[in-house]
Amino acid sequence: KAVVSTQSTGCAAGARALSHQEVPTSCIHTEPACTAQYRGTELGSGKLYIAEADIVWIRDGDEVGFKLNYKQLIAHAISKDMSAYPRPCVYMLYESGGGSDSPNSSGDEEEEEGNIEIRIAPQNDNTVQRIYEAISDGQLLHPDQEESDSEEDQGFNPVGLGMSNQIRFDSDGQLLVNQDNEQEMEDDNESRRFEDMEED
């Protein structure tokens, strides 16, 4: 679950003191000088770590921050709405509670349930897209199990059916027929016409 720290000065709801062991060593992307907003509270500037396992932000100087796991990340997007936030940022909607690998520590109190809005604004506006893409890459490594099971139940697997060389779809979703397969169909139809003529 997301947590509220009662020990760290200036720590907003959900942020807490992170140990060195919680800082990812292997990352998809890291971004220094990122301002973080957590549930409407500005946390200051810190470093963002986007790893394969989770997303970590740590404030410069005092190691206060937050850690998010991908399975509780409901949505993320690039926001350039200056009425919502004064700088281009990556907006994240995060589900509070329920994650077995979510951060927790002694002395912390559970945060109330509900979705959490988080904004990450890098000092360099040009890296907003890269942050968004890195989070997307990390999320792909943690697919929703229910969605995966649903796709398997539907049994839609053209490759498994041996149809990948015959069936294609265009950009509008219209069914296309492979040219070789189409020629075979025409030859077969032509052969049948000759057989009918001979019988007559």
Secondary structure, DSSP 8 states (H G I E B T S, - for coil): --EEESSSTT--TT-EE--GGGS-SSEEEEEEEEEEEETTEEEEEEEEEEESSEEEEEETTT-EEEEEEGGGEEEEEEE--TTT-SS-EEEEEEEES--TTS---TTEEE--SEEEEEEEEESSGGGHHHHHHHHHHHHHTS--HHHHHHHHHHT--TTTTT-TTTEEE-TTS-EEE-HHHHHHHHHHHHHHHHHHHHH-
